[in-house]
């Protein structure tokens, strides 16, 4: 039996076939750059009067590239892309007129959404909030209701990251309610943004131990996922029935029920999830659940699997490196050597 076949068998044995059909081949690993300072400079850049207009078709392609690169978990690459992109969308918003003016603000909202997401991954709360606010302002300036709803997701995440959970719940659920009034004949984009807002509110509610609100919002999101009928990436949300299950994993873990989190994880068809960022997040939540459950060997195995899907989710995120350290510090003697070797490969020490 080949090594890859053995790993597949072992992984399925400890997490369930629905969670992971195969451990992927290792993706190329790149280390994070020091580009956060360049993003900071771009966030406070103001266009000069002499700046020429921007080609919005080319700009739309560049924004799409940034979003897909982020969702592929190539964080160093997207970090390098963002400073120039942020300057370009600011110039476009300042120089475009008519319908192009609204389109420029849609692109600005999306670009700043990516920037805020990267900054949240890096635990840079101040810059993340600035980028999230810029995304929301641009969305409102676009006068596009769907974009306004989409950008409410990143403000919700920034509020949660700053421990402003009640404001996060109100922001997400309020935006979802406004969308719900217009969902008599929703398209896939509508359902995806609406469902994602409900999931964001549910996560915020769980972080305040508000189980009732979390379950209520989860159930509404589940209904939206069933109406959508598939796991897609409409409006860059990765929303769908399996994404709802992923959030049930996270929320059960947040509420202190690691066993339930693992049970939900076993029900997820990870191959149906459309983006690597969502796959890796699921596996990291599962690893945390196993660690909480004192199943250190399973936690280490799932953590390694997450790193094979998305290396920079491990190497470039302070929160994940803290998880590796927690595993190392608490590992029993039967797992300690493997945990130490893995931690040392990442430059993590006890």
QUIPESUL-V885467 format. One record per pair of residues at least 12 apart in sequence whose C-alpha atoms are under 10 Angstrom apart, sorted by sequence separation. I is the first residue (numbers start at 0). J is the second residue. D is the distance in whole Angstrom. If there is no record, write none. Layout:
BEGIN
I,J,D
I,J,D
END
This chain:
BEGIN
7,19,8
8,20,9
10,22,8
65,77,6
68,80,10
91,103,6
92,104,6
114,126,9
115,127,4
116,128,10
118,130,8
119,131,10
134,146,9
135,147,7
138,150,7
154,166,10
155,167,5
158,170,9
178,190,9
200,212,9
201,213,4
202,214,10
204,216,9
227,239,7
228,240,7
229,241,8
230,242,7
247,259,9
248,260,4
249,261,10
251,263,9
269,281,8
285,297,9
286,298,4
287,299,10
289,301,9
326,338,7
327,339,6
7,20,7
8,21,9
64,77,9
65,78,9
90,103,9
91,104,8
92,105,9
114,127,7
115,128,7
117,130,10
118,131,10
134,147,9
135,148,9
137,150,9
138,151,9
154,167,8
155,168,7
200,213,7
201,214,7
226,239,9
227,240,8
229,242,10
230,243,10
247,260,7
248,261,7
269,282,9
285,298,7
286,299,7
326,339,9
327,340,9
7,21,5
8,22,10
65,79,10
89,103,8
92,106,9
113,127,10
115,129,8
116,130,9
135,149,9
136,150,9
153,167,10
155,169,9
178,192,9
179,193,7
199,213,10
201,215,8
202,216,9
224,238,7
225,239,8
226,240,9
246,260,9
247,261,10
248,262,8
249,263,9
267,281,9
284,298,10
286,300,8
287,301,9
324,338,9
327,341,9
6,21,8
7,22,6
65,80,7
88,103,7
89,104,9
91,106,9
92,107,8
112,127,9
114,129,10
115,130,5
116,131,8
134,149,10
135,150,5
152,167,9
155,170,6
156,171,9
178,193,7
179,194,10
198,213,9
200,215,10
201,216,5
202,217,9
223,238,9
224,239,5
225,240,6
245,260,9
247,262,10
248,263,6
249,264,9
283,298,9
286,301,6
287,302,9
323,338,8
324,339,9
327,342,7
6,22,7
7,23,9
64,80,9
65,81,7
87,103,10
88,104,8
91,107,8
111,127,9
114,130,6
115,131,5
134,150,6
135,151,7
151,167,9
154,170,8
155,171,6
177,193,9
197,213,9
198,214,10
200,216,7
201,217,6
223,239,8
224,240,5
244,260,10
247,263,7
248,264,6
282,298,9
285,301,7
286,302,6
323,339,9
326,342,9
327,343,10
4,21,8
88,105,9
89,106,10
90,107,10
113,130,9
114,131,8
115,132,9
133,150,10
134,151,9
135,152,9
154,171,9
155,172,10
175,192,8
176,193,9
199,216,9
200,217,9
201,218,9
222,239,10
223,240,8
224,241,8
246,263,9
247,264,8
248,265,10
264,281,8
284,301,9
285,302,8
286,303,9
302,319,9
3,21,8
4,22,9
62,80,9
88,106,7
89,107,7
111,129,9
112,130,7
113,131,9
115,133,9
132,150,9
135,153,8
152,170,8
153,171,10
174,192,10
175,193,5
178,196,10
197,215,9
198,216,7
199,217,9
201,219,10
220,238,9
221,239,8
222,240,9
224,242,8
225,243,10
245,263,8
246,264,10
248,266,10
264,282,8
282,300,10
283,301,7
284,302,9
286,304,10
323,341,8
324,342,7
3,22,8
61,80,9
62,81,9
65,84,9
87,106,10
88,107,5
111,130,5
112,131,6
114,133,10
115,134,8
131,150,8
132,151,9
134,153,8
135,154,7
151,170,7
152,171,7
174,193,8
175,194,8
197,216,5
198,217,6
201,220,9
220,239,9
221,240,6
224,243,7
244,263,6
245,264,7
248,267,9
282,301,6
283,302,6
286,305,9
323,342,6
3,23,9
61,81,10
87,107,9
88,108,9
110,130,9
111,131,6
112,132,9
114,134,9
131,151,9
134,154,8
151,171,6
175,195,9
176,196,9
196,216,9
197,217,7
198,218,9
220,240,9
221,241,9
223,243,9
244,264,7
264,284,9
265,285,9
281,301,10
282,302,7
283,303,9
285,305,10
302,322,9
323,343,10
327,347,9
328,348,9
329,349,10
3,24,9
85,106,10
86,107,10
88,109,10
111,132,8
112,133,8
113,134,9
131,152,9
132,153,9
133,154,10
151,172,10
172,193,9
175,196,6
176,197,9
197,218,9
198,219,9
199,220,10
221,242,9
222,243,10
244,265,10
245,266,9
264,285,7
282,303,9
283,304,9
302,323,8
327,348,8
328,349,6
62,84,7
84,106,10
85,107,7
88,110,8
108,130,9
109,131,10
111,133,6
112,134,6
131,153,6
132,154,7
148,170,10
149,171,10
151,173,9
152,174,9
171,193,9
174,196,7
175,197,6
194,216,9
195,217,10
197,219,7
198,220,6
220,242,10
221,243,6
244,266,8
245,267,7
263,285,9
279,301,10
282,304,7
283,305,7
320,342,9
323,345,9
327,349,7
61,84,7
62,85,9
84,107,9
87,110,10
88,111,9
108,131,9
110,133,10
111,134,5
112,135,8
130,153,9
131,154,5
148,171,9
151,174,7
152,175,10
173,196,9
174,197,9
175,198,10
194,217,9
197,220,6
198,221,9
220,243,7
221,244,8
241,264,10
244,267,6
245,268,10
261,284,9
262,285,10
279,302,9
282,305,6
283,306,9
324,347,6
326,349,9
108,132,9
109,133,10
110,134,8
111,135,9
130,154,9
131,155,9
150,174,10
151,175,9
171,195,9
172,196,7
173,197,9
196,220,8
197,221,9
219,243,10
243,267,9
244,268,9
245,269,9
260,284,8
261,285,6
264,288,10
281,305,9
282,306,9
298,322,10
299,323,8
302,326,10
323,347,7
324,348,7
325,349,8
85,110,7
108,133,7
109,134,7
128,153,9
129,154,10
131,156,9
132,157,9
148,173,10
149,174,9
171,196,5
172,197,6
175,200,9
194,219,8
195,220,7
218,243,9
241,266,8
242,267,8
260,285,7
261,286,9
279,304,8
280,305,8
298,323,10
320,345,8
323,348,9
324,349,6
58,84,8
61,87,10
62,88,9
84,110,7
85,111,7
107,133,8
108,134,4
109,135,9
111,137,9
127,153,9
128,154,7
131,157,7
148,174,6
149,175,10
170,196,9
171,197,6
172,198,9
174,200,10
193,219,10
194,220,5
197,223,9
217,243,7
220,246,10
241,267,6
242,268,10
261,287,10
279,305,5
282,308,10
320,346,9
321,347,9
323,349,9
84,111,9
107,134,7
108,135,6
110,137,10
127,154,9
130,157,9
131,158,10
147,174,8
148,175,7
171,198,8
172,199,8
173,200,9
193,220,8
194,221,8
217,244,9
240,267,9
241,268,7
242,269,9
245,272,10
257,284,10
258,285,10
260,287,10
261,288,7
278,305,8
279,306,8
299,326,8
320,347,7
106,134,9
107,135,9
108,136,8
109,137,9
128,156,9
129,157,9
168,196,10
171,199,6
172,200,6
194,222,8
195,223,9
240,268,10
241,269,8
257,285,9
260,288,7
261,289,8
279,307,9
298,326,8
299,327,9
320,348,10
58,87,8
59,88,10
81,110,8
85,114,8
105,134,9
107,136,9
108,137,5
109,138,8
127,156,9
128,157,6
148,177,9
168,197,9
170,199,9
171,200,5
172,201,9
191,220,9
194,223,6
195,224,9
217,246,8
218,247,10
241,270,10
242,271,9
259,288,9
260,289,9
276,305,10
279,308,7
280,309,9
283,312,9
58,88,8
81,111,9
84,114,10
104,134,9
105,135,10
107,137,6
108,138,5
127,157,7
128,158,8
144,174,10
148,178,7
170,200,8
171,201,9
190,220,9
193,223,8
194,224,7
217,247,7
241,271,7
242,272,7
257,287,8
258,288,7
275,305,9
278,308,8
279,309,6
283,313,9
296,326,9
314,344,10
315,345,10
104,135,10
106,137,8
107,138,8
108,139,9
126,157,10
127,158,10
147,178,10
168,199,8
169,200,8
192,223,10
193,224,10
240,271,9
241,272,7
242,273,9
249,280,9
253,284,10
257,288,5
258,289,8
261,292,10
278,309,9
279,310,9
295,326,7
299,330,10
314,345,7
55,87,10
81,113,8
82,114,9
104,136,9
105,137,7
106,138,9
108,140,9
125,157,9
128,160,9
167,199,8
168,200,5
171,203,9
190,222,10
191,223,8
239,271,9
240,272,9
241,273,10
245,277,8
249,281,8
252,284,8
256,288,8
257,289,7
276,308,9
277,309,10
279,311,10
280,312,8
287,319,10
290,322,9
294,326,10
295,327,9
313,345,8
314,346,9
54,87,10
55,88,9
58,91,9
81,114,7
104,137,5
105,138,6
107,140,10
108,141,8
124,157,7
127,160,9
128,161,9
144,177,9
145,178,8
167,200,7
168,201,7
190,223,6
191,224,8
194,227,9
214,247,9
217,250,9
239,272,8
245,278,9
248,281,8
251,284,10
252,285,9
255,288,9
257,290,9
258,291,9
275,308,7
276,309,7
279,312,7
293,326,10
53,87,7
80,114,10
103,137,9
104,138,6
105,139,9
107,141,9
119,153,10
124,158,9
127,161,10
144,178,8
166,200,10
167,201,10
168,202,8
169,203,9
189,223,10
190,224,8
213,247,9
238,272,9
239,273,9
246,280,10
248,282,10
249,283,10
250,284,10
257,291,6
258,292,7
275,309,7
279,313,9
295,329,8
296,330,8
52,87,9
53,88,8
78,113,9
103,138,10
104,139,8
105,140,8
106,141,9
165,200,9
167,202,9
168,203,6
169,204,10
190,225,10
191,226,10
237,272,7
238,273,9
242,277,8
245,280,8
246,281,8
249,284,6
252,287,8
253,288,9
256,291,9
257,292,6
276,311,10
287,322,7
290,325,9
291,326,10
295,330,6
296,331,9
299,334,9
53,89,10
55,91,8
77,113,9
78,114,8
81,117,10
101,137,9
102,138,10
104,140,6
105,141,6
124,160,7
125,161,9
164,200,9
167,203,6
168,204,6
187,223,10
190,226,8
191,227,8
214,250,9
237,273,6
242,278,9
245,281,6
248,284,7
249,285,8
252,288,6
255,291,9
256,292,9
257,293,10
276,312,8
283,319,8
286,322,9
287,323,10
290,326,7
293,329,9
294,330,9
295,331,8
50,87,10
53,90,7
54,91,8
77,114,9
101,138,9
103,140,10
104,141,5
105,142,9
109,146,8
112,149,9
116,153,7
119,156,8
123,160,10
124,161,7
166,203,9
167,204,8
168,205,10
187,224,10
190,227,6
213,250,8
236,273,10
237,274,7
244,281,9
245,282,9
248,285,8
251,288,9
252,289,10
275,312,10
286,323,10
293,330,9
294,331,10
296,333,8
297,334,10
44,82,10
52,90,7
53,91,5
101,139,10
102,140,10
103,141,8
104,142,9
105,143,8
108,146,8
112,150,7
115,153,7
119,157,7
122,160,8
164,202,9
165,203,7
168,206,10
189,227,10
213,251,10
235,273,10
236,274,10
237,275,10
246,284,10
249,287,10
287,325,10
293,331,9
295,333,9
296,334,6
299,337,8
300,338,10
303,341,9
42,81,10
51,90,8
52,91,6
53,92,9
78,117,7
101,140,7
102,141,7
104,143,9
108,147,9
111,150,9
112,151,10
115,154,9
118,157,10
149,188,10
164,203,5
165,204,8
168,207,10
187,226,9
188,227,9
191,230,9
235,274,9
237,276,9
238,277,10
242,281,9
245,284,9
249,288,9
252,291,9
283,322,9
287,326,9
290,329,9
295,334,7
296,335,9
299,338,7
302,341,10
35,75,10
38,78,8
41,81,8
42,82,8
46,86,8
50,90,7
51,91,9
52,92,9
53,93,10
55,95,9
77,117,8
78,118,9
100,140,9
101,141,4
102,142,10
105,145,10
106,146,10
109,149,9
112,152,9
113,153,9
116,156,9
149,189,10
152,192,9
159,199,9
163,203,9
164,204,7
186,226,10
187,227,6
191,231,8
196,236,10
198,238,9
210,250,9
231,271,9
232,272,9
237,277,8
245,285,10
248,288,9
286,326,10
290,330,9
294,334,10
295,335,9
298,338,10
34,75,8
37,78,9
38,79,9
41,82,5
44,85,9
45,86,8
46,87,9
50,91,9
52,93,9
53,94,8
54,95,10
100,141,8
101,142,7
102,143,9
105,146,7
108,149,9
109,150,8
112,153,6
115,156,9
116,157,9
119,160,8
148,189,9
151,192,10
152,193,10
155,196,9
159,200,10
162,203,9
164,205,9
165,206,9
175,216,10
185,226,9
186,227,8
187,228,9
191,232,8
192,233,8
195,236,7
210,251,10
213,254,10
230,271,6
231,272,8
232,273,6
236,277,10
296,337,9
31,73,9
32,74,9
33,75,9
34,76,10
37,79,8
38,80,9
40,82,8
41,83,7
43,85,10
44,86,7
46,88,10
48,90,9
52,94,6
53,95,8
75,117,9
99,141,10
101,143,8
104,146,10
105,147,9
108,150,7
111,153,9
112,154,9
115,157,8
149,191,9
150,192,9
164,206,7
165,207,8
185,227,9
187,229,10
191,233,6
192,234,7
194,236,9
195,237,9
208,250,10
229,271,8
230,272,6
231,273,6
232,274,8
296,338,9
299,341,9
30,73,9
31,74,7
32,75,6
34,77,10
35,78,7
38,81,6
39,82,8
41,84,9
42,85,7
43,86,9
46,89,7
47,90,8
50,93,9
51,94,8
52,95,7
59,102,9
63,106,9
66,109,8
70,113,9
74,117,7
98,141,9
145,188,8
149,192,6
152,195,7
153,196,10
156,199,7
159,202,9
160,203,10
163,206,10
164,207,7
188,231,10
190,233,9
191,234,7
192,235,9
193,236,10
195,238,6
229,272,10
230,273,7
231,274,9
295,338,9
29,73,8
30,74,9
31,75,5
32,76,8
34,78,6
35,79,9
37,81,8
38,82,5
41,85,6
42,86,8
45,89,7
46,90,5
50,94,8
52,96,10
55,99,8
59,103,9
62,106,7
65,109,9
66,110,8
69,113,7
145,189,7
148,192,7
149,193,8
151,195,10
152,196,6
155,199,7
156,200,9
159,203,6
162,206,9
163,207,10
168,212,9
172,216,8
187,231,9
188,232,9
189,233,9
190,234,10
191,235,9
192,236,7
194,238,7
195,239,9
198,242,9
202,246,7
205,249,9
206,250,8
210,254,8
28,73,9
29,74,8
30,75,6
31,76,8
33,78,9
34,79,6
37,82,6
38,83,9
40,85,10
41,86,6
44,89,8
45,90,8
46,91,9
48,93,9
49,94,10
55,100,10
58,103,9
61,106,10
62,107,9
65,110,8
68,113,10
69,114,9
72,117,10
85,130,10
92,137,9
105,150,10
144,189,10
147,192,10
148,193,8
151,196,8
152,197,9
155,200,8
158,203,9
159,204,10
162,207,9
168,213,9
187,232,9
188,233,5
189,234,9
191,236,6
192,237,10
193,238,9
194,239,8
198,243,7
201,246,8
202,247,9
205,250,6
208,253,8
209,254,9
27,73,9
29,75,7
30,76,9
31,77,10
32,78,7
33,79,9
34,80,9
35,81,9
36,82,9
37,83,9
38,84,10
40,86,9
41,87,10
44,90,10
46,92,9
47,93,9
48,94,9
59,105,9
60,106,10
62,108,10
63,109,9
66,112,9
67,113,10
74,120,9
146,192,9
149,195,8
150,196,10
152,198,9
153,199,9
156,202,9
187,233,7
188,234,6
191,237,8
192,238,8
194,240,10
197,243,10
201,247,9
204,250,9
205,251,8
207,253,9
208,254,6
26,73,10
28,75,10
29,76,8
31,78,8
32,79,8
34,81,9
35,82,9
38,85,8
42,89,9
46,93,7
55,102,8
59,106,7
62,109,7
63,110,9
66,113,6
69,116,9
74,121,10
145,192,7
148,195,10
149,196,8
152,199,7
155,202,10
156,203,8
159,206,8
186,233,10
187,234,9
188,235,9
191,238,5
195,242,9
198,245,10
199,246,9
202,249,8
203,250,9
205,252,9
206,253,7
207,254,9
208,255,9
31,79,9
34,82,8
38,86,10
41,89,9
45,93,9
46,94,9
55,103,7
58,106,8
59,107,10
62,110,6
65,113,7
66,114,10
69,117,8
89,137,10
92,140,9
145,193,9
148,196,8
151,199,9
152,200,9
155,203,8
168,216,10
188,236,9
190,238,9
191,239,7
194,242,10
195,243,9
198,246,7
202,250,6
205,253,6
206,254,8
54,103,10
58,107,10
61,110,9
62,111,10
65,114,9
88,137,10
92,141,10
190,239,9
194,243,9
198,247,9
201,250,8
202,251,10
205,254,6
53,103,9
59,109,10
66,116,10
188,238,10
204,254,10
205,255,10
55,106,9
59,110,10
62,113,9
187,238,10
202,253,8
198,250,10
42,111,9
42,114,9
39,114,10
38,114,8
35,114,10
39,118,10
38,118,9
35,117,9
35,118,8
42,126,8
152,236,10
149,234,8
35,121,9
43,129,9
149,235,9
39,126,7
42,129,8
43,130,10
149,236,8
35,123,9
38,126,9
39,127,10
42,130,7
146,234,9
145,234,9
31,121,10
36,126,10
39,129,9
35,126,9
39,130,9
42,133,9
38,130,10
109,234,10
109,235,9
70,235,8
70,236,10
70,237,9
67,235,8
66,235,8
63,235,9
120,312,9
121,315,8
122,316,8
120,315,8
121,316,6
122,317,7
120,316,6
121,317,7
122,318,8
119,316,9
120,317,8
121,318,8
120,318,8
117,316,10
120,319,10
71,273,10
72,274,9
73,275,10
70,273,9
71,274,6
72,275,7
73,276,9
70,274,6
71,275,5
72,276,6
69,274,10
70,275,6
71,276,6
72,277,9
69,275,9
70,276,5
71,277,9
67,274,9
69,276,8
70,277,8
71,278,10
72,279,9
68,276,10
71,279,10
74,309,10
72,308,9
73,309,8
74,310,10
75,311,8
71,308,9
72,309,6
73,310,8
74,311,7
71,309,7
72,310,8
73,311,7
74,312,8
70,309,10
72,311,6
73,312,9
71,311,10
72,312,7
75,315,8
74,315,8
73,315,10
74,316,10
18,261,10
72,315,10
18,263,9
19,264,10
15,261,10
18,264,6
19,265,9
14,261,8
15,262,9
17,264,8
18,265,5
19,266,10
14,262,9
17,265,6
18,266,6
19,267,8
20,268,8
21,269,10
15,264,8
16,265,7
17,266,6
18,267,5
19,268,7
20,269,8
21,270,9
14,264,8
15,265,5
16,266,8
17,267,6
18,268,5
19,269,6
20,270,7
14,265,6
15,266,8
16,267,9
17,268,5
18,269,5
19,270,7
13,265,9
14,266,9
15,267,9
16,268,8
17,269,7
18,270,8
15,268,10
16,269,9
17,270,9
18,271,10
11,265,9
17,271,10
19,278,9
18,278,10
18,281,9
19,282,9
18,282,9
18,285,10
14,285,9
14,289,10
25,303,10
28,306,9
22,301,10
25,304,9
28,307,9
24,304,10
25,305,10
26,306,9
27,307,9
30,310,9
31,311,8
22,303,9
23,304,8
25,306,8
26,307,6
27,308,10
28,309,8
29,310,8
30,311,7
19,301,10
22,304,6
23,305,9
25,307,4
26,308,6
27,309,9
28,310,6
29,311,7
13,296,10
14,297,8
21,304,9
22,305,9
23,306,10
24,307,6
25,308,7
26,309,7
27,310,8
28,311,7
31,314,8
32,315,9
13,297,7
23,307,6
24,308,8
25,309,8
26,310,7
27,311,9
30,314,7
31,315,6
19,304,9
22,307,7
23,308,6
25,310,8
26,311,10
29,314,9
30,315,7
31,316,9
22,308,8
23,309,10
28,314,9
29,315,9
10,297,9
13,300,9
14,301,9
9,297,10
13,301,9
10,300,8
9,300,9
10,301,8
6,300,10
10,304,9
6,304,10
END
